[in-house]
Every structure is written in structure tokens, then in C-alpha cells.
């Protein structure tokens, strides 16, 4: 009897431990993966929360601002973003930006993940191309919060670049991220790829319509230079009217053959 009670206690204990292991290891796996992904994610805000961003490199400064409904309706080229190039002439300010190029950069900022995080002394930031940074991306959200991403040099393998998100001031240790090279490729576009392309003008109705002024009578069309006009064959007449009737000369008018004597 005592043995059966001990076996029952062991069985119940095994079931309880098995349930705990199932809950922790099996059902908790998705939550752990989500937590790891969030830890590697560069920023936690969403794409639709971004109001403006500025991309600064050694050659230029590009500022992108989300267009309002009134600005979009006035623009000849429909766009959700406007591009401003500080230092350029006023005619180049607030031009329509290419939505695809901006959306690609925003997708990287909101979903990009680091493959590794290094903790290094702040005095070594220049060794990673972060002091000064090769590219600086300043982000402004709709709630007026600001974020910053510094892009540095490629790592030794060439498959990633060094970066720093929201760098602090005065911290003795800094976190250096390893990000995909798509980040540097996304900001290194030529200027014309950042600008929206103007729509091609549609052909005018007169040009697309079939010509109506063509002559309807082929005989009235002019003869090409250097070629003879085709001869027009007359309509054949009936055999009776086509053959001329022979007229016999009268005896008085018939001439005598040469050398013949007159009777």
C-alpha cells in the first residue's frame, strides 16, 4: 500500500514537472524569439510615426518632410514626401521626393536588426568611422521625439557596417552595432534617384487620331518624283465597233501600178 502511494506521488510530480517544462520551453519559445528580435532591432517606433528625417553626408544634406494633404493636392507629381536641399537655390526647395526611395530607407530604420553589438570605449569611436560619422540620419517623430543613427565604416568581412543608435554624451563605454550594408547603400543614392520623376505627357488627340485628310481618290494623289504616272487603259469596245470597216478606193481614184500601160 505504501509502495502504491509513493508511485502515485511520483507520477503526479512527473506530470506537474512535464507541464511546467511544456509551458516554459514550448509555449514560451515564441515570446523569447520576439524578445531577442526586439533586442536586436535598431529602433522601436513605426514607419507611420516618422514626420521628418535628415540625411547628412560629407557631400550634401537632404531633408525629407512628410507632405500634407494640401501640399499633395497642389503638386503636379503625387508624392507623400517633400525633399529640401539646404544651401541650394530656392527653386530646388520642397520638391517632390521619390516615395519608393524614402520608403526603403524608412523600412530599414523601423525593421532593421543588428547582427551583433560591441561594447567599446568611447575614445575608440573613430576606429569604427563613427567620430566623425560617415553618415548621420536625424529622425523626428510626429510627437516631436528625436532619434539619431550614425553609420560608419564596413567591418573586416565587408558584409556589415558599424553603426551607433542614439549616441549618448560623455559615456565612457558605447554600444557599436553591426548593421547590414543595405543601410549605407540606401543613403548613397544619386540625387536624381531621390527626386520624383515627372509624369510623361500624354499624346495629344490630334497626334493619336488617324489622318482624315488623306485623299479618297487614288487618281488624285500626286505622282512621286522620279516615277512615271501609270497609264490608264481604255475600256475595250465591242468587237463590232472596235474593228474599222475597210473602205475600197473608187476606180477613178485607184492609181495604176508602176510600169503598167493604160488600156
Backbone as CSV, one residue per row, in Angstrom:
resi,resn,N_x,N_y,N_z,CA_x,CA_y,CA_z,C_x,C_y,C_z
1,UNK,0.827,-1.202,0.000,0.000,0.000,0.000,0.858,1.247,0.000
2,UNK,1.937,1.204,0.823,2.839,2.344,0.876,3.559,2.527,-0.434
3,UNK,3.871,1.413,-1.098,4.563,1.496,-2.386,3.668,2.120,-3.440
4,UNK,2.393,1.771,-3.442,1.483,2.349,-4.420,1.321,3.850,-4.215
5,UNK,1.276,4.275,-2.917,1.135,5.708,-2.653,2.374,6.464,-3.133
6,UNK,3.534,5.902,-2.954,4.775,6.547,-3.405,4.816,6.648,-4.922
7,UNK,4.374,5.595,-5.589,4.347,5.616,-7.054,3.372,6.667,-7.571
8,UNK,2.249,6.806,-6.893,1.264,7.807,-7.307,1.814,9.220,-7.134
9,UNK,2.522,9.448,-6.049,3.117,10.773,-5.817,4.164,11.085,-6.884
10,UNK,4.983,10.076,-7.225,5.993,10.271,-8.264,5.351,10.545,-9.617
11,UNK,4.241,9.852,-9.901,3.556,10.063,-11.174,2.991,11.471,-11.269
12,UNK,2.363,11.915,-10.169,1.796,13.276,-10.168,2.904,14.318,-10.292
13,UNK,4.008,14.092,-9.617,5.138,15.032,-9.692,5.697,15.106,-11.106
14,UNK,5.751,13.951,-11.768,6.266,13.935,-13.143,5.346,14.700,-14.079
15,UNK,4.030,14.527,-13.893,3.079,15.246,-14.737,3.168,16.760,-14.524
16,UNK,3.321,17.154,-13.265,3.428,18.586,-12.970,4.695,19.169,-13.574
17,UNK,5.810,18.477,-13.416,7.075,18.968,-13.985,7.030,18.990,-15.511
18,UNK,6.391,17.952,-16.073,6.256,17.937,-17.538,5.436,19.107,-18.047
19,UNK,4.361,19.451,-17.328,3.552,20.596,-17.723,4.318,21.896,-17.638
20,UNK,5.125,22.020,-16.585,5.933,23.236,-16.443,6.945,23.350,-17.579
21,UNK,7.592,22.232,-17.886,8.565,22.250,-18.986,7.888,22.585,-20.302
22,UNK,6.686,22.054,-20.513,5.961,22.337,-21.758,5.622,23.823,-21.869
23,UNK,5.150,24.390,-20.777,4.770,25.804,-20.810,5.983,26.686,-21.030
24,UNK,7.075,26.375,-20.332,8.262,27.228,-20.405,8.997,27.060,-21.725
25,UNK,9.207,25.827,-22.148,10.045,25.572,-23.309,9.283,25.649,-24.628
26,UNK,8.069,25.117,-24.642,7.336,25.051,-25.903,6.537,26.328,-26.143
27,UNK,5.642,26.629,-25.240,4.794,27.801,-25.429,5.559,29.100,-25.228
28,UNK,6.628,29.086,-24.443,7.397,30.314,-24.214,8.416,30.617,-25.292
29,UNK,8.621,29.681,-26.242,9.615,29.901,-27.286,9.292,31.108,-28.166
30,UNK,8.045,31.271,-28.656,7.762,32.465,-29.472,8.014,33.777,-28.741
31,UNK,7.661,33.834,-27.450,7.903,35.055,-26.689,9.392,35.351,-26.561
32,UNK,10.203,34.303,-26.385,11.653,34.509,-26.277,12.239,34.978,-27.602
33,UNK,11.743,34.407,-28.706,12.235,34.839,-30.005,11.859,36.289,-30.273
34,UNK,10.646,36.668,-29.875,10.224,38.055,-30.057,11.084,38.997,-29.228
35,UNK,11.396,38.582,-28.016,12.240,39.416,-27.154,13.646,39.565,-27.734
36,UNK,14.183,38.493,-28.305,15.506,38.572,-28.921,15.491,39.488,-30.139
37,UNK,14.420,39.382,-30.937,14.322,40.240,-32.121,14.228,41.712,-31.739
38,UNK,13.462,42.015,-30.678,13.358,43.399,-30.235,14.686,43.909,-29.695
39,UNK,15.454,43.018,-29.061,16.753,43.434,-28.531,17.723,43.777,-29.655
40,UNK,17.603,43.098,-30.797,18.480,43.368,-31.929,17.973,44.507,-32.814
41,UNK,16.703,44.887,-32.663,16.127,45.922,-33.504,16.738,47.272,-33.162
42,UNK,17.003,48.071,-34.210,17.672,49.356,-34.013,16.753,50.331,-33.287
43,UNK,15.528,50.507,-33.810,14.565,51.418,-33.207,13.249,50.679,-33.009
44,UNK,12.424,51.182,-32.085,11.154,50.541,-31.775,9.948,51.288,-32.332
45,UNK,10.129,52.458,-32.938,8.979,53.188,-33.463,8.567,52.626,-34.815
46,UNK,7.361,53.017,-35.258,6.796,52.531,-36.502,7.037,53.542,-37.631
47,UNK,6.882,53.040,-38.851,7.143,53.883,-40.024,6.189,55.064,-40.106
48,UNK,4.902,54.832,-39.781,3.937,55.919,-39.900,4.075,56.959,-38.797
49,UNK,4.963,56.731,-37.822,5.199,57.709,-36.771,6.255,58.744,-37.165
50,UNK,6.957,58.505,-38.248,8.040,59.401,-38.659,7.451,60.607,-39.393
51,UNK,7.830,61.790,-38.958,7.373,63.022,-39.584,8.433,63.606,-40.518
52,UNK,9.693,63.512,-40.158,10.766,64.081,-40.976,12.064,63.358,-40.662
53,UNK,12.997,63.398,-41.591,14.336,62.866,-41.368,15.327,63.623,-42.239
54,UNK,16.535,63.737,-41.737,17.607,64.452,-42.435,18.791,63.522,-42.589
55,UNK,19.279,63.393,-43.817,20.421,62.539,-44.123,21.605,63.450,-44.428
56,UNK,22.650,63.362,-43.604,23.818,64.223,-43.733,25.035,63.366,-44.054
57,UNK,25.680,63.678,-45.162,26.934,63.021,-45.543,28.007,64.099,-45.720
58,UNK,29.188,63.674,-46.128,30.245,64.645,-46.338,30.036,65.520,-47.548
59,UNK,29.126,65.127,-48.457,28.918,65.876,-49.686,27.642,66.716,-49.681
60,UNK,26.619,66.322,-48.921,25.338,67.011,-49.037,24.480,66.754,-47.813
61,UNK,23.391,67.537,-47.737,22.373,67.391,-46.698,21.021,67.289,-47.399
62,UNK,20.278,66.242,-47.100,18.960,66.028,-47.681,17.949,65.954,-46.547
63,UNK,16.922,66.773,-46.634,15.881,66.791,-45.612,14.564,66.371,-46.232
64,UNK,13.919,65.365,-45.628,12.656,64.832,-46.120,11.567,65.133,-45.081
65,UNK,10.456,65.676,-45.555,9.330,66.018,-44.695,8.068,65.390,-45.256
66,UNK,7.266,64.806,-44.389,6.015,64.198,-44.830,5.076,65.284,-45.346
67,UNK,4.568,65.121,-46.553,3.723,66.133,-47.184,2.328,66.123,-46.585
68,UNK,1.744,67.302,-46.465,0.362,67.413,-46.012,-0.583,67.156,-47.176
69,UNK,-1.861,67.010,-46.874,-2.846,66.760,-47.926,-2.921,67.942,-48.882
70,UNK,-2.803,69.171,-48.352,-2.857,70.353,-49.216,-1.653,70.411,-50.145
71,UNK,-0.472,70.078,-49.639,0.727,70.083,-50.479,0.656,69.003,-51.553
72,UNK,0.110,67.854,-51.202,-0.004,66.777,-52.185,-0.971,67.145,-53.296
73,UNK,-2.072,67.819,-52.962,-3.062,68.183,-53.979,-2.530,69.254,-54.918
74,UNK,-1.637,70.123,-54.432,-1.094,71.180,-55.280,0.047,70.692,-56.163
75,UNK,0.680,69.604,-55.789,1.822,69.107,-56.546,1.376,68.428,-57.835
76,UNK,2.101,68.703,-58.909,1.806,68.037,-60.179,2.199,66.572,-60.133
77,UNK,3.179,66.233,-59.294,3.611,64.848,-59.132,3.137,64.348,-57.775
78,UNK,2.157,63.430,-57.708,1.660,62.950,-56.418,2.791,62.315,-55.602
79,UNK,2.951,62.749,-54.361,4.012,62.238,-53.505,3.605,62.389,-52.054
80,UNK,4.163,61.528,-51.209,3.909,61.599,-49.774,5.040,62.289,-49.032
81,UNK,6.158,62.565,-49.722,7.316,63.178,-49.093,7.837,64.331,-49.951
82,UNK,8.325,65.355,-49.286,8.923,66.505,-49.951,10.402,66.551,-49.596
83,UNK,11.214,66.916,-50.569,12.668,66.958,-50.411,13.135,68.407,-50.394
84,UNK,13.946,68.742,-49.402,14.570,70.049,-49.304,16.082,69.858,-49.262
85,UNK,16.798,70.647,-50.056,18.257,70.575,-50.108,18.802,71.888,-49.562
86,UNK,19.157,71.957,-48.305,19.667,73.207,-47.750,20.914,73.685,-48.497
87,UNK,20.960,74.992,-48.731,22.089,75.572,-49.451,21.873,75.691,-50.938
88,UNK,20.841,75.032,-51.468,20.531,75.138,-52.880,19.662,76.360,-53.119
89,UNK,19.499,76.712,-54.387,18.657,77.850,-54.728,17.220,77.531,-54.334
90,UNK,16.454,78.581,-54.150,15.099,78.412,-53.642,14.232,77.593,-54.585
91,UNK,14.536,77.610,-55.873,13.722,76.852,-56.812,13.805,75.355,-56.614
92,UNK,14.862,74.875,-55.930,15.019,73.442,-55.706,14.467,72.994,-54.362
93,UNK,13.930,73.939,-53.562,13.402,73.581,-52.254,12.009,72.969,-52.386
94,UNK,11.700,72.085,-51.457,10.367,71.482,-51.367,9.937,70.856,-52.689
95,UNK,10.799,70.045,-53.253,10.460,69.346,-54.484,9.934,67.960,-54.130
96,UNK,9.079,67.367,-54.952,8.556,66.031,-54.648,9.679,64.995,-54.584
97,UNK,9.662,64.188,-53.552,10.658,63.136,-53.389,10.119,61.826,-53.942
98,UNK,11.027,60.926,-54.260,10.638,59.614,-54.751,10.171,58.774,-53.562
99,UNK,8.897,58.414,-53.551,8.320,57.685,-52.417,8.983,56.329,-52.221
100,UNK,9.368,55.672,-53.308,9.985,54.355,-53.178,11.334,54.410,-52.489
101,UNK,12.158,55.401,-52.827,13.471,55.528,-52.198,13.342,55.864,-50.718
102,UNK,12.410,56.764,-50.378,12.211,57.124,-48.970,11.634,55.945,-48.192
103,UNK,10.675,55.243,-48.771,10.054,54.105,-48.083,11.075,53.006,-47.800
104,UNK,12.025,52.795,-48.699,13.050,51.767,-48.474,13.917,52.127,-47.276
105,UNK,14.299,53.391,-47.162,15.103,53.822,-46.021,14.297,53.731,-44.721
106,UNK,13.028,54.127,-44.758,12.196,54.045,-43.556,12.008,52.597,-43.107
107,UNK,11.885,51.686,-44.052,11.731,50.270,-43.707,12.968,49.744,-42.993
108,UNK,14.144,50.161,-43.443,15.371,49.738,-42.770,15.454,50.309,-41.360
109,UNK,15.041,51.560,-41.203,15.129,52.192,-39.885,14.173,51.559,-38.877
110,UNK,13.016,51.109,-39.332,11.999,50.598,-38.415,12.035,49.084,-38.246
111,UNK,12.623,48.362,-39.180,12.661,46.898,-39.074,14.075,46.329,-39.070
112,UNK,15.091,47.160,-39.320,16.461,46.668,-39.380,16.946,46.150,-38.032
113,UNK,17.760,45.102,-38.065,18.275,44.482,-36.856,19.790,44.373,-36.944
114,UNK,20.434,44.449,-35.807,21.887,44.308,-35.740,22.249,42.835,-35.544
115,UNK,23.282,42.414,-36.235,23.726,41.027,-36.094,24.593,40.829,-34.869
116,UNK,25.148,41.928,-34.339,25.985,41.826,-33.145,26.118,43.213,-32.528
117,UNK,26.400,43.245,-31.242,26.575,44.503,-30.520,27.909,44.437,-29.787
118,UNK,28.755,45.437,-30.032,30.061,45.513,-29.388,30.056,46.645,-28.368
119,UNK,30.655,46.398,-27.239,30.823,47.437,-26.225,32.289,47.848,-26.215
120,UNK,32.549,49.101,-26.594,33.921,49.585,-26.751,34.051,50.905,-26.006
121,UNK,35.272,51.322,-25.678,35.477,52.634,-25.070,35.072,53.750,-26.032
122,UNK,34.527,54.814,-25.494,34.075,55.929,-26.329,35.224,56.562,-27.088
123,UNK,36.430,56.442,-26.579,37.588,57.035,-27.254,37.964,56.298,-28.530
124,UNK,37.401,55.116,-28.770,37.724,54.331,-29.970,36.668,54.459,-31.061
125,UNK,35.730,55.384,-30.929,34.665,55.511,-31.930,35.218,55.852,-33.301
126,UNK,36.316,56.589,-33.364,36.890,56.956,-34.659,37.412,55.745,-35.409
127,UNK,37.775,54.688,-34.714,38.271,53.485,-35.371,37.163,52.758,-36.127
128,UNK,35.905,53.056,-35.817,34.763,52.433,-36.493,34.082,53.396,-37.469
129,UNK,34.700,54.543,-37.723,34.111,55.523,-38.637,32.932,56.260,-38.046
130,UNK,32.881,56.353,-36.714,31.748,56.984,-36.031,32.104,58.331,-35.408
131,UNK,33.351,58.749,-35.512,33.768,60.028,-34.927,34.830,60.668,-35.837
132,UNK,34.422,61.497,-36.816,33.026,61.818,-37.152,32.392,60.689,-37.959
133,UNK,31.080,60.654,-37.962,30.359,59.596,-38.678,30.374,59.870,-40.183
134,UNK,30.426,58.797,-40.960,30.357,58.956,-42.419,28.984,59.470,-42.845
135,UNK,27.936,58.985,-42.182,26.562,59.422,-42.478,25.799,59.545,-41.163
136,UNK,25.044,60.622,-41.056,24.201,60.842,-39.878,22.754,60.969,-40.321
137,UNK,21.860,60.209,-39.700,20.429,60.257,-40.006,19.709,60.771,-38.766
138,UNK,19.128,61.945,-38.870,18.342,62.527,-37.785,16.863,62.292,-38.070
139,UNK,16.145,61.744,-37.094,14.748,61.351,-37.267,13.883,62.146,-36.294
140,UNK,12.794,62.695,-36.798,11.825,63.406,-35.972,10.479,62.715,-36.097
141,UNK,9.895,62.328,-34.957,8.597,61.665,-34.961,7.478,62.693,-34.898
142,UNK,6.266,62.231,-35.100,5.110,63.123,-35.054,4.881,63.706,-33.661
143,UNK,5.334,62.991,-32.628,5.200,63.504,-31.266,6.393,64.358,-30.859
144,UNK,7.218,64.746,-31.862,8.373,65.626,-31.677,9.548,64.944,-30.972
145,UNK,9.498,63.640,-30.740,10.669,62.931,-30.249,11.706,62.815,-31.371
146,UNK,12.963,62.824,-31.003,14.038,62.765,-31.991,14.923,61.556,-31.722
147,UNK,15.463,61.015,-32.809,16.403,59.900,-32.737,17.521,60.157,-33.742
148,UNK,18.632,59.459,-33.530,19.802,59.651,-34.393,20.456,58.306,-34.651
149,UNK,20.900,58.131,-35.888,21.635,56.923,-36.268,22.908,57.340,-36.987
150,UNK,24.053,56.861,-36.478,25.347,57.132,-37.087,25.805,55.895,-37.856
151,UNK,26.212,56.083,-39.102,26.725,54.987,-39.930,28.212,55.183,-40.145
152,UNK,28.978,54.095,-39.903,30.431,54.171,-40.019,30.975,53.340,-41.162
153,UNK,32.146,52.789,-40.963,32.846,52.041,-41.995,32.418,50.574,-41.998
154,UNK,32.693,49.835,-43.087,32.395,48.387,-43.094,33.304,47.639,-42.129
155,UNK,32.848,46.480,-41.690,33.679,45.656,-40.815,34.703,44.896,-41.653
156,UNK,35.498,44.063,-41.020,36.586,43.380,-41.720,36.079,42.424,-42.788
157,UNK,34.854,41.883,-42.617,34.313,40.948,-43.604,33.673,41.661,-44.797
158,UNK,33.300,42.920,-44.635,32.632,43.659,-45.700,31.148,43.386,-45.794
159,UNK,30.612,42.510,-44.950,29.193,42.189,-45.013,28.328,43.020,-44.097
160,UNK,28.936,43.817,-43.234,28.199,44.662,-42.301,28.927,45.984,-42.164
161,UNK,28.232,46.961,-41.582,28.837,48.255,-41.287,28.647,48.552,-39.808
162,UNK,29.564,49.347,-39.261,29.449,49.751,-37.863,28.477,50.926,-37.770
163,UNK,27.697,50.941,-36.694,26.700,51.988,-36.508,26.493,52.221,-35.030
164,UNK,25.871,53.360,-34.721,25.538,53.697,-33.340,24.190,54.389,-33.334
165,UNK,23.269,53.884,-32.519,21.924,54.431,-32.429,21.786,55.257,-31.162
166,UNK,21.256,56.477,-31.335,21.037,57.396,-30.217,22.266,57.474,-29.322
167,UNK,23.377,57.954,-29.857,24.607,58.012,-29.058,24.463,58.962,-27.869
168,UNK,24.962,58.549,-26.720,24.926,59.390,-25.535,26.139,60.316,-25.493
169,UNK,26.110,61.243,-24.597,27.205,62.200,-24.443,27.938,61.938,-23.132
170,UNK,29.235,61.766,-23.261,30.047,61.623,-22.062,30.119,60.233,-21.487
171,UNK,29.471,59.232,-22.125,29.517,57.875,-21.581,30.882,57.267,-21.861
172,UNK,31.516,56.626,-20.869,32.841,56.043,-21.105,32.809,54.837,-22.026
173,UNK,31.678,54.103,-22.041,31.516,52.940,-22.899,30.339,53.189,-23.847
174,UNK,30.471,52.760,-25.092,29.405,52.927,-26.076,29.122,51.584,-26.721
175,UNK,27.894,51.449,-27.236,27.476,50.227,-27.938,27.571,50.460,-29.432
176,UNK,28.348,49.638,-30.104,28.521,49.719,-31.547,27.767,48.565,-32.183
177,UNK,26.862,48.885,-33.119,26.040,47.878,-33.778,26.687,47.434,-35.079
178,UNK,26.396,46.226,-35.462,26.756,45.717,-36.780,25.471,45.603,-37.594
179,UNK,25.325,46.476,-38.599,24.110,46.531,-39.407,24.397,46.055,-40.819
180,UNK,23.351,45.609,-41.550,23.549,45.197,-42.951,24.033,46.369,-43.805
181,UNK,24.759,46.049,-44.858,25.284,47.082,-45.754,24.173,47.804,-46.515
182,UNK,22.939,47.290,-46.471,21.830,47.975,-47.137,21.619,49.379,-46.573
183,UNK,22.010,49.605,-45.328,21.856,50.931,-44.734,22.707,51.955,-45.492
184,UNK,23.966,51.640,-45.731,24.836,52.576,-46.438,24.438,52.699,-47.902
185,UNK,23.950,51.606,-48.495,23.510,51.669,-49.883,22.252,52.520,-50.037
186,UNK,21.384,52.496,-49.022,20.129,53.241,-49.109,20.357,54.744,-49.078
187,UNK,21.407,55.211,-48.399,21.650,56.650,-48.297,22.652,57.146,-49.332
188,UNK,23.271,56.241,-50.079,24.288,56.632,-51.057,23.718,56.778,-52.461
189,UNK,22.426,56.988,-52.588,21.805,57.130,-53.901,22.245,58.436,-54.574
190,UNK,22.285,58.469,-55.906,22.469,59.754,-56.595,21.279,60.669,-56.337
191,UNK,21.504,61.949,-56.502,20.459,62.915,-56.173,19.218,62.716,-57.026
192,UNK,19.381,62.353,-58.299,18.207,62.207,-59.164,17.325,61.032,-58.750
193,UNK,17.880,60.048,-58.017,17.068,58.927,-57.549,16.247,59.295,-56.312
194,UNK,16.605,60.377,-55.641,15.805,60.847,-54.510,14.628,61.695,-54.965
195,UNK,14.675,62.191,-56.183,13.634,63.074,-56.675,12.593,62.283,-57.452
196,UNK,11.331,62.680,-57.291,10.247,62.023,-58.023,10.342,62.391,-59.496
197,UNK,10.104,61.414,-60.356,10.139,61.638,-61.792,8.826,62.256,-62.253
198,UNK,8.920,63.282,-63.093,7.722,63.931,-63.617,6.989,62.973,-64.535
199,UNK,5.655,62.969,-64.497,4.904,62.072,-65.380,5.088,62.456,-66.830
200,UNK,5.162,61.463,-67.723,5.320,61.710,-69.148,4.046,62.312,-69.709
201,UNK,4.180,63.351,-70.574,2.969,63.958,-71.143,2.237,62.983,-72.040
202,UNK,0.929,62.975,-71.949,0.109,62.091,-72.772,0.011,62.659,-74.174
203,UNK,-0.021,61.819,-75.216,-0.097,62.318,-76.596,-1.394,63.066,-76.837
204,UNK,-1.297,64.114,-77.667,-2.478,64.914,-77.968,-3.445,64.127,-78.831
205,UNK,-4.744,64.450,-78.749,-5.725,63.707,-79.559,-5.464,63.826,-81.050
206,UNK,-4.951,65.004,-81.502,-4.710,65.171,-82.939,-3.618,64.255,-83.431
207,UNK,-2.587,64.023,-82.540,-1.480,63.175,-82.959,-1.853,61.708,-82.956
208,UNK,-2.736,61.325,-82.034,-3.095,59.912,-81.936,-4.211,59.518,-82.883
209,UNK,-4.986,60.494,-83.402,-6.092,60.157,-84.297,-5.560,59.782,-85.666
210,UNK,-6.318,58.959,-86.431,-5.920,58.567,-87.775,-6.120,59.745,-88.709
211,UNK,-5.206,59.952,-89.675,-5.328,61.111,-90.568,-6.600,61.032,-91.399
212,UNK,-7.378,62.152,-91.336,-8.633,62.202,-92.082,-8.512,63.009,-93.359
213,UNK,-7.319,63.648,-93.543,-7.140,64.484,-94.722,-6.538,63.734,-95.889
214,UNK,-6.370,62.403,-95.763,-5.804,61.635,-96.869,-6.774,61.631,-98.031
215,UNK,-6.288,61.775,-99.258,-7.193,61.805,-100.418,-7.914,60.481,-100.566
216,UNK,-9.220,60.583,-100.876,-10.027,59.382,-101.042,-9.923,58.821,-102.439
217,UNK,-9.534,59.642,-103.406,-9.421,59.192,-104.791,-7.966,58.935,-105.095
218,UNK,-7.547,57.698,-105.322,-6.132,57.437,-105.591,-5.639,58.166,-106.823
219,UNK,-6.532,58.425,-107.810,-6.078,59.075,-109.033,-5.700,60.515,-108.782
220,UNK,-6.221,61.095,-107.651,-5.933,62.496,-107.382,-4.651,62.667,-106.606
221,UNK,-4.075,61.580,-106.124,-2.850,61.699,-105.342,-1.702,62.051,-106.255
222,UNK,-0.767,62.894,-105.738,0.344,63.313,-106.589,1.264,62.155,-106.923
223,UNK,1.846,62.250,-108.096,2.762,61.215,-108.560,4.118,61.427,-107.916
224,UNK,4.731,60.417,-107.324,6.039,60.578,-106.701,7.068,61.036,-107.715
225,UNK,8.017,61.837,-107.243,9.072,62.354,-108.105,9.942,61.225,-108.594
226,UNK,10.273,61.270,-109.868,11.160,60.263,-110.445,10.447,59.045,-110.934
227,UNK,9.152,58.956,-110.875,8.409,57.791,-111.378,7.348,58.281,-112.316
228,UNK,7.082,57.518,-113.321,6.087,57.891,-114.323,4.714,57.509,-113.851
229,UNK,3.748,58.329,-114.267,2.362,58.048,-113.888,1.874,56.820,-114.615
230,UNK,1.133,55.984,-113.939,0.635,54.773,-114.609,-0.359,55.141,-115.700
231,UNK,-0.216,54.420,-116.865,-1.144,54.650,-117.985,-2.474,54.010,-117.679
232,UNK,-3.496,54.683,-118.135,-4.862,54.202,-117.926,-5.340,53.523,-119.190
233,UNK,-5.644,52.260,-119.107,-6.110,51.504,-120.279,-7.542,51.879,-120.561
234,UNK,-7.840,52.177,-121.825,-9.233,52.498,-122.148,-10.107,51.269,-122.031
235,UNK,-11.340,51.513,-121.830,-12.302,50.425,-121.725,-12.478,49.788,-123.086
236,UNK,-12.272,48.487,-123.216,-12.395,47.840,-124.548,-13.816,47.920,-125.081
237,UNK,-13.916,48.192,-126.357,-15.228,48.266,-127.023,-15.622,46.906,-127.532
238,UNK,-16.808,46.813,-128.026,-17.285,45.544,-128.579,-16.554,45.245,-129.861
239,UNK,-16.434,44.001,-130.236,-15.668,43.643,-131.450,-16.197,44.331,-132.685
240,UNK,-17.479,44.580,-132.776,-18.011,45.176,-133.995,-17.621,46.623,-134.124
241,UNK,-17.533,47.303,-133.033,-17.176,48.718,-133.107,-15.696,48.933,-133.045
242,UNK,-14.976,47.927,-132.560,-13.536,48.105,-132.434,-12.842,47.954,-133.763
243,UNK,-13.323,47.026,-134.692,-12.657,46.798,-135.989,-13.158,47.818,-136.989
244,UNK,-12.302,48.606,-137.566,-12.757,49.600,-138.567,-13.199,48.915,-139.868
245,UNK,-14.219,49.463,-140.492,-14.720,48.919,-141.761,-13.820,49.358,-142.899
246,UNK,-13.227,48.441,-143.698,-12.323,48.828,-144.812,-13.095,49.565,-145.905
247,UNK,-12.499,50.606,-146.393,-13.096,51.407,-147.479,-12.326,51.148,-148.766
248,UNK,-12.999,50.612,-149.745,-12.341,50.323,-151.040,-12.228,51.606,-151.835
249,UNK,-11.106,51.841,-152.407,-10.976,53.056,-153.242,-11.794,52.930,-154.520
250,UNK,-12.309,54.052,-154.910,-13.104,54.076,-156.160,-12.207,53.840,-157.357
251,UNK,-12.782,53.360,-158.526,-11.946,53.105,-159.717,-11.292,54.359,-160.230
252,UNK,-11.939,55.497,-159.991,-11.356,56.711,-160.537,-10.129,57.117,-159.754
253,UNK,-10.123,56.834,-158.554,-9.017,57.309,-157.729,-7.949,56.272,-157.547
254,UNK,-8.150,55.030,-158.071,-7.144,53.991,-157.896,-5.973,54.275,-158.818
255,UNK,-4.805,54.250,-158.286,-3.590,54.537,-159.066,-3.105,53.287,-159.752
256,UNK,-2.518,53.504,-160.901,-2.004,52.366,-161.670,-0.682,51.943,-161.136
257,UNK,-0.430,50.671,-161.242,0.864,50.191,-160.770,1.971,50.701,-161.663
258,UNK,3.097,50.879,-161.078,4.234,51.408,-161.816,4.651,50.425,-162.917
259,UNK,4.883,51.034,-164.114,5.335,50.202,-165.241,4.208,49.585,-166.025
260,UNK,2.960,49.765,-165.647,1.843,49.155,-166.363,1.324,50.154,-167.390
261,UNK,0.847,49.679,-168.518,0.313,50.531,-169.604,-1.159,50.713,-169.414
262,UNK,-1.625,51.868,-169.897,-3.041,52.156,-169.772,-3.740,51.591,-170.956
263,UNK,-4.853,50.872,-170.811,-5.547,50.277,-171.966,-6.218,51.359,-172.775
